Amino acid sequence: MTHSRQRYLVSVCQHRSCSRSGSEEVLKAFQRHQSATLMVSGCECQGQCGSGPTVRVMPEDIWYCRVQPEDVDTIVENHLKANGKPVKSLQNPRMHPSHSAYANLAAQYEAYSQPQQGE
């Protein structure tokens, strides 16, 4: 059985605050990598204006924040090509509970959600 390579859609916010932070250059950098397995497009506001430029990768729904053109090769090589592992250091912590910023909160919720003796 042959496995086809994962196909990705990369959306780069082009709205005002992301644009002021250089999202047009980020979009151009991703477009240089466009292929049969990587579709790249600019998009409207993704609601993460304080974290721009914002990049969203589907189908995994991975959100990257404060992406700069020099980060694009790292995202493409590590996440979208070679090993399929998202670049944790660039992930938006507001969107990824597995991010270290949420580790304590997740542990607290897990403890809270477990039934207590006598309940």
N, CA, C and O atoms as a GROMACS GRO file, in nm:
protein
  476
    1MET      N    1   0.084  -0.118   0.000
    1MET     CA    2   0.000   0.000   0.000
    1MET      C    3   0.089   0.124   0.000
    1MET      O    4   0.184   0.133   0.078
    2THR      N    5   0.058   0.217  -0.085
    2THR     CA    6   0.135   0.342  -0.088
    2THR      C    7   0.058   0.449  -0.012
    2THR      O    8  -0.065   0.455  -0.016
    3HIS      N    9   0.133   0.533   0.055
    3HIS     CA   10   0.072   0.642   0.130
    3HIS      C   11   0.099   0.772   0.057
    3HIS      O   12   0.214   0.802   0.022
    4SER      N   13  -0.004   0.849   0.034
    4SER     CA   14   0.017   0.979  -0.028
    4SER      C   15   0.063   1.078   0.078
    4SER      O   16   0.030   1.064   0.196
    5ARG      N   17   0.137   1.176   0.035
    5ARG     CA   18   0.184   1.278   0.129
    5ARG      C   19   0.068   1.364   0.174
    5ARG      O   20  -0.028   1.388   0.099
    6GLN      N   21   0.078   1.410   0.297
    6GLN     CA   22  -0.023   1.499   0.354
    6GLN      C   23  -0.031   1.627   0.270
    6GLN      O   24   0.071   1.680   0.228
    7ARG      N   25  -0.151   1.674   0.248
    7ARG     CA   26  -0.171   1.803   0.181
    7ARG      C   27  -0.204   1.907   0.286
    7ARG      O   28  -0.280   1.880   0.379
    8TYR      N   29  -0.147   2.024   0.270
    8TYR     CA   30  -0.167   2.131   0.367
    8TYR      C   31  -0.222   2.257   0.300
    8TYR      O   32  -0.193   2.285   0.184
    9LEU      N   33  -0.301   2.330   0.376
    9LEU     CA   34  -0.344   2.464   0.338
    9LEU      C   35  -0.288   2.558   0.443
    9LEU      O   36  -0.316   2.544   0.562
   10VAL      N   37  -0.209   2.654   0.398
   10VAL     CA   38  -0.150   2.754   0.487
   10VAL      C   39  -0.220   2.887   0.459
   10VAL      O   40  -0.216   2.937   0.347
   11SER      N   41  -0.282   2.944   0.562
   11SER     CA   42  -0.351   3.073   0.550
   11SER      C   43  -0.274   3.177   0.630
   11SER      O   44  -0.250   3.160   0.750
   12VAL      N   45  -0.235   3.284   0.562
   12VAL     CA   46  -0.158   3.391   0.626
   12VAL      C   47  -0.246   3.514   0.633
   12VAL      O   48  -0.288   3.567   0.530
   13CYS      N   49  -0.274   3.561   0.754
   13CYS     CA   50  -0.360   3.677   0.772
   13CYS      C   51  -0.301   3.799   0.701
   13CYS      O   52  -0.181   3.827   0.713
   14GLN      N   53  -0.386   3.871   0.628
   14GLN     CA   54  -0.344   3.992   0.558
   14GLN      C   55  -0.422   4.114   0.604
   14GLN      O   56  -0.421   4.218   0.538
   15HIS      N   57  -0.489   4.102   0.718
   15HIS     CA   58  -0.568   4.214   0.770
   15HIS      C   59  -0.475   4.320   0.829
   15HIS      O   60  -0.354   4.299   0.837
   16ARG      N   61  -0.530   4.431   0.871
   16ARG     CA   62  -0.452   4.550   0.909
   16ARG      C   63  -0.336   4.526   1.004
   16ARG      O   64  -0.221   4.555   0.970
   17SER      N   65  -0.363   4.475   1.124
   17SER     CA   66  -0.253   4.466   1.221
   17SER      C   67  -0.149   4.363   1.180
   17SER      O   68  -0.030   4.385   1.201
   18CYS      N   69  -0.192   4.253   1.121
   18CYS     CA   70  -0.093   4.155   1.072
   18CYS      C   71  -0.014   4.215   0.956
   18CYS      O   72   0.107   4.195   0.945
   19SER      N   73  -0.083   4.289   0.871
   19SER     CA   74  -0.016   4.353   0.758
   19SER      C   75   0.090   4.453   0.806
   19SER      O   76   0.200   4.459   0.751
   20ARG      N   77   0.056   4.530   0.909
   20ARG     CA   78   0.154   4.624   0.965
   20ARG      C   79   0.274   4.553   1.026
   20ARG      O   80   0.382   4.611   1.039
   21SER      N   81   0.255   4.427   1.064
   21SER     CA   82   0.364   4.349   1.124
   21SER      C   83   0.442   4.268   1.021
   21SER      O   84   0.530   4.190   1.058
   22GLY      N   85   0.410   4.285   0.893
   22GLY     CA   86   0.489   4.221   0.788
   22GLY      C   87   0.431   4.095   0.728
   22GLY      O   88   0.505   4.014   0.672
   23SER      N   89   0.300   4.076   0.738
   23SER     CA   90   0.240   3.952   0.689
   23SER      C   91   0.250   3.935   0.537
   23SER      O   92   0.248   3.822   0.488
   24GLU      N   93   0.261   4.044   0.463
   24GLU     CA   94   0.274   4.032   0.317
   24GLU      C   95   0.403   3.959   0.281
   24GLU      O   96   0.405   3.875   0.191
   25GLU      N   97   0.511   3.991   0.352
   25GLU     CA   98   0.639   3.924   0.327
   25GLU      C   99   0.635   3.778   0.372
   25GLU      O  100   0.697   3.691   0.311
   26VAL      N  101   0.562   3.751   0.481
   26VAL     CA  102   0.545   3.613   0.528
   26VAL      C  103   0.469   3.532   0.422
   26VAL      O  104   0.507   3.420   0.391
   27LEU      N  105   0.363   3.590   0.367
   27LEU     CA  106   0.286   3.524   0.262
   27LEU      C  107   0.375   3.494   0.142
   27LEU      O  108   0.372   3.383   0.089
   28LYS      N  109   0.454   3.591   0.098
   28LYS     CA  110   0.544   3.569  -0.016
   28LYS      C  111   0.644   3.457   0.012
   28LYS      O  112   0.674   3.377  -0.076
   29ALA      N  113   0.694   3.452   0.135
   29ALA     CA  114   0.790   3.347   0.171
   29ALA      C  115   0.725   3.209   0.164
   29ALA      O  116   0.786   3.114   0.115
   30PHE      N  117   0.601   3.196   0.211
   30PHE     CA  118   0.530   3.068   0.200
   30PHE      C  119   0.500   3.035   0.055
   30PHE      O  120   0.510   2.919   0.015
   31GLN      N  121   0.463   3.134  -0.025
   31GLN     CA  122   0.430   3.110  -0.165
   31GLN      C  123   0.548   3.053  -0.243
   31GLN      O  124   0.528   2.980  -0.340
   32ARG      N  125   0.670   3.084  -0.201
   32ARG     CA  126   0.788   3.027  -0.267
   32ARG      C  127   0.796   2.875  -0.248
   32ARG      O  128   0.866   2.806  -0.323
   33HIS      N  129   0.726   2.824  -0.149
   33HIS     CA  130   0.726   2.680  -0.121
   33HIS      C  131   0.601   2.609  -0.173
   33HIS      O  132   0.586   2.488  -0.155
   34GLN      N  133   0.512   2.682  -0.237
   34GLN     CA  134   0.386   2.624  -0.283
   34GLN      C  135   0.414   2.506  -0.376
   34GLN      O  136   0.504   2.511  -0.459
   35SER      N  137   0.334   2.400  -0.361
   35SER     CA  138   0.353   2.279  -0.441
   35SER      C  139   0.221   2.204  -0.450
   35SER      O  140   0.116   2.255  -0.410
   36ALA      N  141   0.227   2.082  -0.504
   36ALA     CA  142   0.106   2.000  -0.515
   36ALA      C  143   0.053   1.961  -0.377
   36ALA      O  144  -0.065   1.930  -0.363
   37THR      N  145   0.139   1.962  -0.276
   37THR     CA  146   0.096   1.924  -0.141
   37THR      C  147   0.086   2.043  -0.047
   37THR      O  148   0.051   2.026   0.070
   38LEU      N  149   0.116   2.162  -0.095
   38LEU     CA  150   0.113   2.282  -0.011
   38LEU      C  151   0.045   2.397  -0.084
   38LEU      O  152   0.102   2.455  -0.177
   39MET      N  153  -0.076   2.428  -0.041
   39MET     CA  154  -0.150   2.541  -0.096
   39MET      C  155  -0.138   2.657   0.002
   39MET      O  156  -0.155   2.640   0.123
   40VAL      N  157  -0.108   2.774  -0.050
   40VAL     CA  158  -0.086   2.892   0.033
   40VAL      C  159  -0.182   3.002  -0.010
   40VAL      O  160  -0.201   3.025  -0.129
   41SER      N  161  -0.242   3.069   0.088
   41SER     CA  162  -0.331   3.181   0.054
   41SER      C  163  -0.328   3.286   0.163
   41SER      O  164  -0.302   3.257   0.280
   42GLY      N  165  -0.354   3.409   0.122
   42GLY     CA  166  -0.376   3.515   0.218
   42GLY      C  167  -0.520   3.505   0.265
   42GLY      O  168  -0.605   3.452   0.194
   43CYS      N  169  -0.549   3.556   0.383
   43CYS     CA  170  -0.686   3.549   0.433
   43CYS      C  171  -0.718   3.675   0.513
   43CYS      O  172  -0.630   3.756   0.542
   44GLU      N  173  -0.844   3.689   0.545
   44GLU     CA  174  -0.891   3.799   0.627
   44GLU      C  175  -0.851   3.776   0.772
   44GLU      O  176  -0.785   3.678   0.805
   45CYS      N  177  -0.893   3.866   0.858
   45CYS     CA  178  -0.859   3.861   1.000
   45CYS      C  179  -0.896   3.726   1.061
   45CYS      O  180  -1.004   3.673   1.038
   46GLN      N  181  -0.803   3.672   1.140
   46GLN     CA  182  -0.825   3.546   1.209
   46GLN      C  183  -0.853   3.568   1.358
   46GLN      O  184  -0.860   3.473   1.436
   47GLY      N  185  -0.868   3.695   1.396
   47GLY     CA  186  -0.906   3.726   1.533
   47GLY      C  187  -0.793   3.718   1.635
   47GLY      O  188  -0.819   3.709   1.755
   48GLN      N  189  -0.671   3.721   1.590
   48GLN     CA  190  -0.555   3.713   1.679
   48GLN      C  191  -0.465   3.834   1.656
   48GLN      O  192  -0.343   3.820   1.645
   49CYS      N  193  -0.525   3.951   1.650
   49CYS     CA  194  -0.456   4.073   1.609
   49CYS      C  195  -0.332   4.106   1.692
   49CYS      O  196  -0.236   4.161   1.638
   50GLY      N  197  -0.332   4.076   1.819
   50GLY     CA  198  -0.217   4.106   1.902
   50GLY      C  199  -0.103   4.008   1.886
   50GLY      O  200   0.003   4.025   1.946
   51SER      N  201  -0.123   3.904   1.804
   51SER     CA  202  -0.023   3.799   1.787
   51SER      C  203   0.027   3.788   1.645
   51SER      O  204   0.087   3.687   1.607
   52GLY      N  205   0.003   3.890   1.565
   52GLY     CA  206   0.035   3.883   1.423
   52GLY      C  207   0.182   3.900   1.392
   52GLY      O  208   0.260   3.948   1.474
   53PRO      N  209   0.218   3.861   1.273
   53PRO     CA  210   0.140   3.792   1.172
   53PRO      C  211   0.101   3.650   1.215
   53PRO      O  212   0.181   3.576   1.271
   54THR      N  213  -0.025   3.617   1.187
   54THR     CA  214  -0.081   3.488   1.223
   54THR      C  215  -0.086   3.397   1.101
   54THR      O  216  -0.125   3.440   0.992
   55VAL      N  217  -0.046   3.272   1.120
   55VAL     CA  218  -0.048   3.171   1.015
   55VAL      C  219  -0.124   3.050   1.069
   55VAL      O  220  -0.097   3.004   1.180
   56ARG      N  221  -0.218   3.000   0.990
   56ARG     CA  222  -0.297   2.884   1.031
   56ARG      C  223  -0.273   2.772   0.931
   56ARG      O  224  -0.281   2.793   0.810
   57VAL      N  225  -0.244   2.652   0.981
   57VAL     CA  226  -0.215   2.536   0.896
   57VAL      C  227  -0.326   2.433   0.913
   57VAL      O  228  -0.354   2.387   1.024
   58MET      N  229  -0.388   2.399   0.802
   58MET     CA  230  -0.493   2.298   0.800
   58MET      C  231  -0.440   2.177   0.723
   58MET      O  232  -0.359   2.197   0.633
   59PRO      N  233  -0.481   2.055   0.753
   59PRO     CA  234  -0.600   2.020   0.826
   59PRO      C  235  -0.580   2.006   0.977
   59PRO      O  236  -0.676   1.978   1.048
   60GLU      N  237  -0.459   2.025   1.027
   60GLU     CA  238  -0.432   2.002   1.168
   60GLU      C  239  -0.479   2.115   1.259
   60GLU      O  240  -0.483   2.100   1.381
   61ASP      N  241  -0.513   2.228   1.200
   61ASP     CA  242  -0.556   2.346   1.274
   61ASP      C  243  -0.447   2.394   1.370
   61ASP      O  244  -0.473   2.419   1.488
   62ILE      N  245  -0.326   2.405   1.318
   62ILE     CA  246  -0.212   2.456   1.394
   62ILE      C  247  -0.204   2.606   1.369
   62ILE      O  248  -0.210   2.652   1.254
   63TRP      N  249  -0.192   2.683   1.477
   63TRP     CA  250  -0.183   2.829   1.469
   63TRP      C  251  -0.043   2.873   1.507
   63TRP      O  252   0.007   2.838   1.614
   64TYR      N  253   0.020   2.949   1.419
   64TYR     CA  254   0.150   3.009   1.449
   64TYR      C  255   0.130   3.159   1.469
   64TYR      O  256   0.045   3.220   1.405
   65CYS      N  257   0.209   3.216   1.559
   65CYS     CA  258   0.195   3.359   1.586
   65CYS      C  259   0.330   3.429   1.571
   65CYS      O  260   0.437   3.369   1.583
   66ARG      N  261   0.320   3.559   1.544
   66ARG     CA  262   0.437   3.646   1.529
   66ARG      C  263   0.538   3.589   1.429
   66ARG      O  264   0.659   3.600   1.449
   67VAL      N  265   0.487   3.529   1.323
   67VAL     CA  266   0.572   3.466   1.222
   67VAL      C  267   0.641   3.574   1.139
   67VAL      O  268   0.578   3.670   1.095
   68GLN      N  269   0.768   3.556   1.120
   68GLN     CA  270   0.849   3.646   1.037
   68GLN      C  271   0.896   3.569   0.914
   68GLN      O  272   0.901   3.446   0.918
   69PRO      N  273   0.931   3.639   0.806
   69PRO     CA  274   0.974   3.568   0.685
   69PRO      C  275   1.086   3.467   0.711
   69PRO      O  276   1.089   3.361   0.648
   70GLU      N  277   1.176   3.499   0.802
   70GLU     CA  278   1.286   3.406   0.830
   70GLU      C  279   1.240   3.280   0.905
   70GLU      O  280   1.317   3.184   0.915
   71ASP      N  281   1.117   3.277   0.957
   71ASP     CA  282   1.063   3.159   1.024
   71ASP      C  283   1.001   3.059   0.926
   71ASP      O  284   0.983   2.942   0.959
   72VAL      N  285   0.970   3.105   0.807
   72VAL     CA  286   0.895   3.024   0.712
   72VAL      C  287   0.969   2.896   0.673
   72VAL      O  288   0.909   2.789   0.670
   73ASP      N  289   1.098   2.905   0.643
   73ASP     CA  290   1.173   2.785   0.606
   73ASP      C  291   1.169   2.681   0.717
   73ASP      O  292   1.157   2.561   0.689
   74THR      N  293   1.178   2.725   0.842
   74THR     CA  294   1.174   2.633   0.956
   74THR      C  295   1.038   2.563   0.963
   74THR      O  296   1.032   2.442   0.984
   75ILE      N  297   0.930   2.639   0.945
   75ILE     CA  298   0.796   2.580   0.948
   75ILE      C  299   0.779   2.480   0.834
   75ILE      O  300   0.729   2.369   0.854
   76VAL      N  301   0.821   2.519   0.715
   76VAL     CA  302   0.806   2.431   0.599
   76VAL      C  303   0.888   2.304   0.616
   76VAL      O  304   0.836   2.193   0.597
   77GLU      N  305   1.014   2.318   0.650
   77GLU     CA  306   1.102   2.201   0.660
   77GLU      C  307   1.064   2.107   0.774
   77GLU      O  308   1.065   1.986   0.756
   78ASN      N  309   1.030   2.161   0.890
   78ASN     CA  310   1.001   2.077   1.006
   78ASN      C  311   0.857   2.029   1.015
   78ASN      O  312   0.832   1.916   1.056
   79HIS      N  313   0.764   2.113   0.977
   79HIS     CA  314   0.623   2.078   0.992
   79HIS      C  315   0.563   2.026   0.862
   79HIS      O  316   0.499   1.921   0.861
   80LEU      N  317   0.582   2.097   0.755
   80LEU     CA  318   0.509   2.068   0.632
   80LEU      C  319   0.579   1.970   0.539
   80LEU      O  320   0.517   1.920   0.446
   81LYS      N  321   0.706   1.943   0.561
   81LYS     CA  322   0.777   1.849   0.475
   81LYS      C  323   0.826   1.728   0.552
   81LYS      O  324   0.760   1.624   0.553
   82ALA      N  325   0.938   1.742   0.616
   82ALA     CA  326   1.013   1.629   0.672
   82ALA      C  327   0.937   1.542   0.770
   82ALA      O  328   0.895   1.431   0.736
   83ASN      N  329   0.920   1.590   0.890
   83ASN     CA  330   0.868   1.502   0.994
   83ASN      C  331   0.728   1.534   1.041
   83ASN      O  332   0.674   1.464   1.128
   84GLY      N  333   0.668   1.637   0.988
   84GLY     CA  334   0.530   1.670   1.024
   84GLY      C  335   0.510   1.718   1.166
   84GLY      O  336   0.398   1.715   1.217
   85LYS      N  337   0.616   1.764   1.230
   85LYS     CA  338   0.604   1.812   1.368
   85LYS      C  339   0.593   1.964   1.369
   85LYS      O  340   0.682   2.033   1.318
   86PRO      N  341   0.485   2.017   1.426
   86PRO     CA  342   0.472   2.163   1.436
   86PRO      C  343   0.589   2.224   1.513
   86PRO      O  344   0.649   2.160   1.600
   87VAL      N  345   0.621   2.347   1.479
   87VAL     CA  346   0.730   2.420   1.545
   87VAL      C  347   0.672   2.483   1.671
   87VAL      O  348   0.610   2.590   1.666
   88LYS      N  349   0.692   2.416   1.784
   88LYS     CA  350   0.629   2.459   1.910
   88LYS      C  351   0.663   2.602   1.949
   88LYS      O  352   0.578   2.674   2.001
   89SER      N  353   0.786   2.644   1.925
   89SER     CA  354   0.828   2.778   1.966
   89SER      C  355   0.751   2.888   1.895
   89SER      O  356   0.750   3.002   1.942
   90LEU      N  357   0.688   2.856   1.782
   90LEU     CA  358   0.612   2.956   1.707
   90LEU      C  359   0.460   2.939   1.721
   90LEU      O  360   0.384   3.020   1.669
   91GLN      N  361   0.417   2.834   1.790
   91GLN     CA  362   0.274   2.811   1.805
   91GLN      C  363   0.212   2.918   1.894
   91GLN      O  364   0.273   2.966   1.989
   92ASN      N  365   0.089   2.952   1.861
   92ASN     CA  366   0.015   3.050   1.940
   92ASN      C  367  -0.034   2.982   2.068
   92ASN      O  368  -0.117   2.891   2.061
   93PRO      N  369   0.016   3.024   2.186
   93PRO     CA  370  -0.023   2.957   2.311
   93PRO      C  371  -0.171   2.972   2.344
   93PRO      O  372  -0.225   2.892   2.420
   94ARG      N  373  -0.237   3.073   2.288
   94ARG     CA  374  -0.380   3.090   2.314
   94ARG      C  375  -0.462   2.983   2.242
   94ARG      O  376  -0.576   2.956   2.280
   95MET      N  377  -0.406   2.923   2.138
   95MET     CA  378  -0.480   2.827   2.057
   95MET      C  379  -0.438   2.683   2.081
   95MET      O  380  -0.505   2.591   2.034
   96HIS      N  381  -0.330   2.662   2.152
   96HIS     CA  382  -0.277   2.526   2.170
   96HIS      C  383  -0.261   2.493   2.318
   96HIS      O  384  -0.161   2.530   2.378
   97PRO      N  385  -0.357   2.424   2.375
   97PRO     CA  386  -0.349   2.389   2.516
   97PRO      C  387  -0.225   2.306   2.551
   97PRO      O  388  -0.183   2.305   2.666
   98SER      N  389  -0.166   2.238   2.453
   98SER     CA  390  -0.047   2.158   2.481
   98SER      C  391   0.076   2.246   2.498
   98SER      O  392   0.181   2.199   2.543
   99HIS      N  393   0.065   2.373   2.462
   99HIS     CA  394   0.177   2.465   2.476
   99HIS      C  395   0.212   2.479   2.624
   99HIS      O  396   0.123   2.470   2.709
  100SER      N  397   0.336   2.499   2.656
  100SER     CA  398   0.382   2.504   2.795
  100SER      C  399   0.307   2.608   2.879
  100SER      O  400   0.294   2.591   3.000
  101ALA      N  401   0.258   2.713   2.818
  101ALA     CA  402   0.185   2.816   2.892
  101ALA      C  403   0.057   2.760   2.953
  101ALA      O  404   0.004   2.816   3.049
  102TYR      N  405   0.007   2.650   2.900
  102TYR     CA  406  -0.117   2.592   2.948
  102TYR      C  407  -0.097   2.463   3.026
  102TYR      O  408  -0.195   2.403   3.072
  103ALA      N  409   0.025   2.419   3.043
  103ALA     CA  410   0.050   2.290   3.110
  103ALA      C  411  -0.009   2.289   3.250
  103ALA      O  412  -0.076   2.192   3.288
  104ASN      N  413   0.015   2.394   3.329
  104ASN     CA  414  -0.039   2.400   3.465
  104ASN      C  415  -0.190   2.401   3.465
  104ASN      O  416  -0.254   2.330   3.543
  105LEU      N  417  -0.248   2.481   3.379
  105LEU     CA  418  -0.394   2.491   3.372
  105LEU      C  419  -0.455   2.356   3.336
  105LEU      O  420  -0.557   2.317   3.394
  106ALA      N  421  -0.395   2.286   3.241
  106ALA     CA  422  -0.447   2.154   3.201
  106ALA      C  423  -0.439   2.056   3.317
  106ALA      O  424  -0.533   1.979   3.339
  107ALA      N  425  -0.330   2.059   3.391
  107ALA     CA  426  -0.314   1.969   3.507
  107ALA      C  427  -0.418   2.003   3.614
  107ALA      O  428  -0.476   1.912   3.674
  108GLN      N  429  -0.441   2.131   3.637
  108GLN     CA  430  -0.540   2.172   3.736
  108GLN      C  431  -0.680   2.126   3.694
  108GLN      O  432  -0.757   2.077   3.776
  109TYR      N  433  -0.711   2.142   3.566
  109TYR     CA  434  -0.842   2.100   3.518
  109TYR      C  435  -0.858   1.950   3.532
  109TYR      O  436  -0.963   1.901   3.573
  110GLU      N  437  -0.754   1.876   3.497
  110GLU     CA  438  -0.759   1.730   3.507
  110GLU      C  439  -0.789   1.687   3.650
  110GLU      O  440  -0.873   1.601   3.673
  111ALA      N  441  -0.720   1.748   3.746
  111ALA     CA  442  -0.742   1.716   3.887
  111ALA      C  443  -0.885   1.754   3.929
  111ALA      O  444  -0.950   1.679   4.001
  112TYR      N  445  -0.932   1.868   3.884
  112TYR     CA  446  -1.065   1.916   3.918
  112TYR      C  447  -1.174   1.827   3.859
  112TYR      O  448  -1.276   1.802   3.923
  113SER      N  449  -1.152   1.778   3.737
  113SER     CA  450  -1.256   1.703   3.667
  113SER      C  451  -1.268   1.559   3.714
  113SER      O  452  -1.366   1.492   3.680
  114GLN      N  453  -1.172   1.510   3.790
  114GLN     CA  454  -1.179   1.373   3.842
  114GLN      C  455  -1.279   1.366   3.958
  114GLN      O  456  -1.279   1.454   4.044
  115PRO      N  457  -1.362   1.263   3.959
  115PRO     CA  458  -1.457   1.250   4.071
  115PRO      C  459  -1.382   1.231   4.203
  115PRO      O  460  -1.283   1.158   4.210
  116GLN      N  461  -1.428   1.297   4.303
  116GLN     CA  462  -1.368   1.288   4.435
  116GLN      C  463  -1.434   1.174   4.513
  116GLN      O  464  -1.549   1.139   4.487
  117GLN      N  465  -1.362   1.118   4.607
  117GLN     CA  466  -1.420   1.011   4.689
  117GLN      C  467  -1.539   1.067   4.766
  117GLN      O  468  -1.535   1.179   4.816
  118GLY      N  469  -1.642   0.989   4.774
  118GLY     CA  470  -1.761   1.031   4.847
  118GLY      C  471  -1.859   1.109   4.762
  118GLY      O  472  -1.965   1.149   4.811
  119GLU      N  473  -1.828   1.131   4.635
  119GLU     CA  474  -1.922   1.205   4.548
  119GLU      C  475  -2.012   1.109   4.477
  119GLU      O  476  -2.097   1.150   4.399
   0.00000   0.00000   0.00000
